[in-house]
Amino acid sequence: MRFAIKTRPEHTTWQQMREMWVAADEFEIFESAWHWDHFYPLSGDMAGPNLEAWTTLAALAQATRRIRVGCQVTGMIYRHPAVLANMAATTDVISGGRLELGVGAGWNQLECDAYGIELPPLKERFDRFDEGVQAMIALLTEKVANFDGQYVKLTDAYCEPKAVQTPHPPITIGGKGPKRTLRSVARWAQQWNVIVPGPAEWKPLKDILVQHCEDVGRDPAEITCSVNVRIDPDQPLDRAVADAAAYGEAGVDLVIMNLPLDASPSVLEPLAKSLASLT
């Protein structure tokens, strides 16, 4: 079992976030660090600060040296897939090949309404997502990319410089939709991330993913299965570590520890020591 951390870019400062990621970079047990892609805080005062995902991610990539960096997950509706592919390639270059490319179909109606961003009906949203992932892969892997979808079209399109990682930065697809999301995971993802109450809810979803992999001729072992475990500041740290252990016993590959909003870097050493006992 492997481990990562996730910080929330809401109600915080750049300096605080940077300090946490730089500190996590020193603990080998944390293989990656993640944040989210939203423009408004998801808790507390919606008018409060929330750092933008990709500009922050590129800066954090520059500030760290070892830890892999990712956004969990980028809403495809917020940025044209061709633009996102170029952002990903550049961020991978900045990081020296440490980017995890997290993507999802998007869901936040409030943000879309506020910014005038169209949030299509669910079927169209996933159709657009599937086309977007394919277009990004084309741009990241082909010298000249062409794609003729219903919603996304590329005509002799370039994405240079290419990412450091080949054939492209690993793609993480987040979500638990059994028909569309998990099928997309089986077709294109190197990592599947889902947020569920516990292992009992995770296992049936993994079974569905395995079936989708069989349908498309994919080895499910090629896909890292990750989940999030929230560290409650009002509970002993052992509680979250026990939750992580339960996921590991269920077959989860990567447990991403969601740090409390007001946590300081001092939380990382005891967390690292506790998690080390599970490996």
N, C-alpha and C positions, 0 to 999 in steps of 0.2 A: 504494500500500500504506500502511496505517495501523498505528499501534502503541499498545500499552497495557502496563501492568504488572500483576503479580499478586503479592501477598504471602501468606505462610502464617501464619494466626493461632495456630499451635501453638508451644509452647516459646518464647514471646516475651511482651512486656509491652504494655499499652495505649500507654504512652509511646513505645516503639520503633515500634510500628505507626503511630501518629499522626505521628511525625516523618517517616517514609518517605512517607506519603501527602501531607503538607503540602509536602514537598520536591518530589515528583513533580508537584504542582499548578503548579509554576513552570516546567515544561518543556512547551512547547506541543506537542511531538511526541507526548507521551503523551496520548491522547484520553480514556482511561478507566483506572480502577484497580479491581482485583477482589480478593476473597478467597474462602474456601470456607465451606460450611455443614456443619460437623461439631462434635460435642461432645467427642470424644476426639482427641488427636493421631494422625496417620496414620503417624508415624515416631517412633522412639525410645520413650521411656517413656510408655505409655498413661495413666499416672496423672499425667503432666505437665500444664501449663496449656494450654488451648485456648480462645480468646475466642469467645463466642457471636456468630453471624454478624450478625443483624439489629440488635441493640442497638449493636454495634460499627459497623455500616454507617451507622446514623442519626447516630452521634456523628462519624464521619468525614465525613459529608455536611456537618455543621455546621462542621467544622474546615477544610474546603476551600472554594474559591470558583469554580473553573472546571472541573476534571476531572470526568468522569462517573464514577459509582460503581455497583458491582454485586457480586453474590454469584454465584459460579460453582461449582455452581448450587445453589439452594435445594431441599432434598429435600421433595417434596410430602407425603410420609408424616409429616413432623414437625409440620406445622401445618395445621389445617383451611384449605381454600382461601379461605373467607370471611374468616378471621382474617388470612391472608396478604395478601389484597387490601387490607384496611384498613391493614396495616403498610406495604405498598408505597405506597399513596396518601399516607400521612403522611410517609414518608421522602422521597417526591418533593416534597412541600411544603417539608420542611426543607431539601432540597438546592436549592430553586429550580428544579426541573425537570431534574435531572441523573441520575435513577435509570435504571439498566438492570435490568430485572426478570428475573433468571436463575432458571429452574426446571428440575427433572428429576424422574424418577419415584422416585428414592431406591434405595439398594442396601445400606447398611451393616448387616449382620446383627448385628454385635457391639453397636453402639449401641442398636439396637432391642431386643435381648434384655436389655441392662442396664437400659433405661428402661421396659420393658414396653410398647413401641410395636409394634404389629402390622406385620409386613413381609409383605404378602400374596404369594401366588404371582405369577409374572411377568405372566401375562395379566391377572389382576385388578389388579395394580399399575398397568399401563398403562391399563386401563379407568378406574381411579380418576384417573389423571393426566389423561387426555383430558377427563374431566368437570370436574376441578378447574380446568384452564386455561379452559374455557368459562365456568365459574361466575365466575372472577376477572374475565374480560373483561366479563361482564355487570355485575358490581358496579362496575367501574371506568368503565363507559361509560353506564350507564342510571341514571336517577333512582331508579327502583324496579325491583329485579331479581328475576326469578322463574326458577327452573331446576328441572326435574324429572328428575334422573338416577337411576340405580340406586343410586349411592353418595352423591351430593351433591344436596341439595335446598335451594333458596332460596324463601322465601315472603314476598313484599312486603318484600324486604331492601334496606337502605340502606347506602351507603358514602360518608360525608361527613366532611370535605371531599373532593372529588375531587382526583386528582392534577393537577399543573400541566400536564403534557404531555397532549396530546390526539391521538387518542382515548384513549390510555392510555400509560404508560411502555413503551418498546420491550421486547418479550419475547424473551429469549434462552433457547433450549432446548438443553441439553447432552446429548450422547450420540451413539452411532454405530449403534444398532440399525437395520438396513435396512428392516424391515417396519413397526414401530410408531413408533420415535423419529423417523425421517426423514419419515414421513408426517405426524406431528404438527407437525414443523418446517414442512413445506410448507403446512399448513392455518393455522397461527397465529403462527409466529415472525417476528420482524424480524431475528433473528440466530441462527445455528447455530454452536455451539462443539463442537469435538471434540478429543480428545487421541489422537494417532496417532504411530507411530515416525517417519514422514516423508512427503513428498509422494506417493511411490508408493502408500502406503496410503490417502492422502486422496482421490486422484483418483477411484477407483471409487465411493467414498461420495458424492462430489459428483455423479457421474453418476446415481446412484440418486435423490438429492434432486431433480435436474432432472426425472427421470421422474415422481416424485410430484407435483411442481409442475404438470407438464403434465396429469396425471390430475385435479387439482383446479382447474385453470384459473388457476394462479398464475404470475406472472412471477418466475423465480428471481432476477432482478436485484434484486428487492425485499428479498432476504434477504442480510444481511452474513454472509460465511463467515469464521469465526475459528478459529484454532488456538493451542495453547500451545507455547512454546519454552522449555525449561529452561536457565537459566544455571548451568553447573557451576562452582563456585568453584575447582575444581582444574584447570580448563581455561582457556586464553586467552579473553577476551571475544569475540575475532574468530570463534571457533568457533560461538557462539550466533548472532552476527550473520549468519554465512554460512548457518546453518540457516534463519533468518528470510528471507533473500534467496531461498533455494530454494523456500520456500513461496509467496513473492510471484510467482516465475516460474511456479509451478503454477496460479496463479489465486486464491490466498487473499487476502481483502480486509483482514483485521485479524490481526496477530500479537501475541499477548499474551506478554510476556517474564516468565517466572516467576523472581522474584528469589531468590537463596540465602537460607536461613533466617537466617543471622547477618550478612547484608549491612547496611551502614550507608548513609545517604543519599548518601554520597560516590560510590557506584557509579553514580548516575543521570546525572551529567554526561558521563562517558566513554561510557556507553551511549547517551545521547541523540545525541551527536556521531557515533557509529558508525552509528546507525540513520538519521540524517539523510542519510548518503551513499547510502542506498538509495531515497530518495524523489525 
